[in-house]
Amino acid sequence: MQLPAWLYPVLAPAIVLFAATLALALGLSLPPSLAGLKELGPYAALLLAASVAFGYNRGRAFVAAVSLLVAYGGYRLALDFGAGSFAARAAYTAVVVLVPLNVLAALILPERGVSHHHNYRWLLVAILEVALVAWIASAGKVAISGIAWHTVLEHWLLRSPPTPWLGRILFAAAFAAAAWRTWPKNAPLDIGLAATLASFFIACEWAQKPGAFGMFMSAAGIVLVVALMQESHRMAFGDELTGLPARRALEEALAGLGPSYAIAMVDVDRFKQFNDTHGHDVGDQVLKLVGGQLALIEGGGRAFRYGGEEFSVLFAGASVRDALPHLKKVREAIEGYGMAVRGGDRPDDKKEGSVRRGAGAHDTMLSVTVSIGVAGTDAEHDTPVKVIKAADDALYRAKQGGRNRVSI
């Protein structure tokens, strides 16, 4: 049974968080030769996440990874003064507040990569935050700051542990922002950021439990790395406009085919006319419509965006006869799906538009059709390249025969 598409980006972070929770619950420990990884593991995972985010120029992921890395390092350093010391408490409170605050700011601001026109203001912010936390943590040693910060940290919003209320509020806001960004694209990186925040929150809630803080900070780094890899794969193998797998994904699928398969080439009829008459925005809507209908094709067919206004549908382990009824059905579905083009005087505001509906210029209903050519393997067409060429020839015949038809 095939899993829903939205579930795949969720599985990896869910497995990582479950594994961390299970290991902690069962009291699993590393062998003596690897005992150093308990403290060094989170550094390695978070540093790797920051490096990958920097290499891929993903600003939000980089902010999250660096914030977590500095938070873990700062808290571990403060623990050297004793788990019950003011320095440890101050560092704990600071990281619980600043990490979700940083991620929330990164989620609200536009994604412009790690460096936008050589703007490194984020580096100045990071330095200031580190200096602030160091100053607060040293309050137990310096009299003038000690008097002030001891009083501040007694406020009910900052009192800890467990996680202070201010940290919980900021975490909830950051998590909500990350979760909101996952819809409707279901992007792995947005899901990964939400899971990273969840892992960080668990680490802070269970900070007093031996090994929990490091375990879930490591999990946060691993989740970020996996999400970055998944996002990279999605961008390389997926089509942003239609949501279908792209041509590169088709090429990989073709490489793993067995001896029997059918391939259909689908082309939007008079697509240039849509663009010239109604503009490229309407052309994009046409492609989304066709892509959405092709994604629903039955019979084991898998649709791909081939390029431009052309799509492919692959039926692995099937013949042309098997594929034909499903291709005819999807052609009819596309033809019957009327697409409305907004009238020239219709307001953008939906409420005002509903009031004025029926007056003035009406929306234009467009009928979109596609031509389809399909071919399968036989003695003459025994490679994917030859089958695609035969499907292209069949598509040409469908166009010449009057369009809006399926040709073998």
ChimeraX attribute file (.defattr): number of C-alpha atoms within 10 A of each C-alpha:
attribute: neighborCount
match mode: 1-to-1
recipient: residues
	/A:1	3
	/A:2	4
	/A:3	7
	/A:4	7
	/A:5	9
	/A:6	14
	/A:7	10
	/A:8	13
	/A:9	20
	/A:10	17
	/A:11	10
	/A:12	19
	/A:13	26
	/A:14	13
	/A:15	12
	/A:16	20
	/A:17	22
	/A:18	13
	/A:19	14
	/A:20	18
	/A:21	18
	/A:22	12
	/A:23	14
	/A:24	17
	/A:25	10
	/A:26	8
	/A:27	10
	/A:28	10
	/A:29	12
	/A:30	10
	/A:31	8
	/A:32	7
	/A:33	7
	/A:34	10
	/A:35	12
	/A:36	11
	/A:37	13
	/A:38	15
	/A:39	17
	/A:40	12
	/A:41	19
	/A:42	25
	/A:43	21
	/A:44	16
	/A:45	22
	/A:46	29
	/A:47	20
	/A:48	17
	/A:49	27
	/A:50	26
	/A:51	16
	/A:52	19
	/A:53	25
	/A:54	18
	/A:55	11
	/A:56	17
	/A:57	17
	/A:58	19
	/A:59	22
	/A:60	25
	/A:61	31
	/A:62	26
	/A:63	25
	/A:64	27
	/A:65	30
	/A:66	20
	/A:67	23
	/A:68	31
	/A:69	23
	/A:70	19
	/A:71	22
	/A:72	23
	/A:73	13
	/A:74	20
	/A:75	23
	/A:76	18
	/A:77	14
	/A:78	22
	/A:79	17
	/A:80	11
	/A:81	13
	/A:82	12
	/A:83	14
	/A:84	9
	/A:85	14
	/A:86	23
	/A:87	26
	/A:88	22
	/A:89	21
	/A:90	26
	/A:91	26
	/A:92	27
	/A:93	25
	/A:94	24
	/A:95	23
	/A:96	27
	/A:97	21
	/A:98	19
	/A:99	27
	/A:100	26
	/A:101	19
	/A:102	21
	/A:103	29
	/A:104	23
	/A:105	15
	/A:106	22
	/A:107	22
	/A:108	13
	/A:109	10
	/A:110	10
	/A:111	14
	/A:112	13
	/A:113	16
	/A:114	22
	/A:115	14
	/A:116	12
	/A:117	8
	/A:118	7
	/A:119	9
	/A:120	11
	/A:121	11
	/A:122	15
	/A:123	12
	/A:124	10
	/A:125	12
	/A:126	16
	/A:127	11
	/A:128	12
	/A:129	17
	/A:130	18
	/A:131	12
	/A:132	14
	/A:133	22
	/A:134	17
	/A:135	19
	/A:136	24
	/A:137	28
	/A:138	20
	/A:139	20
	/A:140	18
	/A:141	13
	/A:142	12
	/A:143	10
	/A:144	10
	/A:145	15
	/A:146	18
	/A:147	12
	/A:148	12
	/A:149	18
	/A:150	15
	/A:151	9
	/A:152	13
	/A:153	19
	/A:154	11
	/A:155	11
	/A:156	11
	/A:157	15
	/A:158	19
	/A:159	17
	/A:160	19
	/A:161	15
	/A:162	14
	/A:163	22
	/A:164	21
	/A:165	17
	/A:166	16
	/A:167	24
	/A:168	18
	/A:169	15
	/A:170	20
	/A:171	24
	/A:172	17
	/A:173	16
	/A:174	25
	/A:175	23
	/A:176	13
	/A:177	20
	/A:178	25
	/A:179	17
	/A:180	14
	/A:181	19
	/A:182	18
	/A:183	11
	/A:184	8
	/A:185	11
	/A:186	18
	/A:187	19
	/A:188	26
	/A:189	27
	/A:190	26
	/A:191	23
	/A:192	31
	/A:193	30
	/A:194	25
	/A:195	26
	/A:196	30
	/A:197	23
	/A:198	18
	/A:199	26
	/A:200	26
	/A:201	24
	/A:202	19
	/A:203	24
	/A:204	25
	/A:205	19
	/A:206	17
	/A:207	18
	/A:208	13
	/A:209	11
	/A:210	11
	/A:211	16
	/A:212	21
	/A:213	25
	/A:214	23
	/A:215	24
	/A:216	27
	/A:217	29
	/A:218	29
	/A:219	28
	/A:220	31
	/A:221	29
	/A:222	24
	/A:223	29
	/A:224	32
	/A:225	25
	/A:226	19
	/A:227	27
	/A:228	23
	/A:229	17
	/A:230	19
	/A:231	20
	/A:232	15
	/A:233	13
	/A:234	19
	/A:235	14
	/A:236	15
	/A:237	19
	/A:238	20
	/A:239	19
	/A:240	14
	/A:241	12
	/A:242	20
	/A:243	16
	/A:244	22
	/A:245	21
	/A:246	23
	/A:247	19
	/A:248	16
	/A:249	19
	/A:250	19
	/A:251	12
	/A:252	11
	/A:253	13
	/A:254	17
	/A:255	10
	/A:256	8
	/A:257	15
	/A:258	9
	/A:259	11
	/A:260	15
	/A:261	24
	/A:262	25
	/A:263	30
	/A:264	31
	/A:265	27
	/A:266	28
	/A:267	27
	/A:268	21
	/A:269	19
	/A:270	13
	/A:271	18
	/A:272	14
	/A:273	11
	/A:274	19
	/A:275	15
	/A:276	11
	/A:277	10
	/A:278	12
	/A:279	12
	/A:280	13
	/A:281	10
	/A:282	18
	/A:283	19
	/A:284	16
	/A:285	16
	/A:286	23
	/A:287	21
	/A:288	16
	/A:289	18
	/A:290	27
	/A:291	22
	/A:292	16
	/A:293	16
	/A:294	25
	/A:295	19
	/A:296	12
	/A:297	19
	/A:298	15
	/A:299	15
	/A:300	15
	/A:301	22
	/A:302	20
	/A:303	26
	/A:304	28
	/A:305	27
	/A:306	21
	/A:307	12
	/A:308	10
	/A:309	20
	/A:310	20
	/A:311	23
	/A:312	26
	/A:313	25
	/A:314	23
	/A:315	23
	/A:316	21
	/A:317	13
	/A:318	19
	/A:319	18
	/A:320	19
	/A:321	13
	/A:322	15
	/A:323	26
	/A:324	19
	/A:325	14
	/A:326	16
	/A:327	25
	/A:328	15
	/A:329	13
	/A:330	19
	/A:331	24
	/A:332	15
	/A:333	17
	/A:334	21
	/A:335	17
	/A:336	12
	/A:337	16
	/A:338	14
	/A:339	18
	/A:340	14
	/A:341	14
	/A:342	15
	/A:343	12
	/A:344	11
	/A:345	13
	/A:346	18
	/A:347	14
	/A:348	9
	/A:349	8
	/A:350	10
	/A:351	10
	/A:352	11
	/A:353	14
	/A:354	11
	/A:355	9
	/A:356	14
	/A:357	14
	/A:358	10
	/A:359	10
	/A:360	11
	/A:361	13
	/A:362	15
	/A:363	16
	/A:364	13
	/A:365	12
	/A:366	14
	/A:367	13
	/A:368	23
	/A:369	23
	/A:370	25
	/A:371	25
	/A:372	32
	/A:373	27
	/A:374	30
	/A:375	28
	/A:376	27
	/A:377	21
	/A:378	13
	/A:379	6
	/A:380	10
	/A:381	15
	/A:382	14
	/A:383	18
	/A:384	18
	/A:385	11
	/A:386	15
	/A:387	22
	/A:388	22
	/A:389	17
	/A:390	23
	/A:391	25
	/A:392	23
	/A:393	18
	/A:394	22
	/A:395	27
	/A:396	18
	/A:397	19
	/A:398	21
	/A:399	20
	/A:400	10
	/A:401	13
	/A:402	10
	/A:403	20
	/A:404	21
	/A:405	19
	/A:406	24
	/A:407	23
	/A:408	19
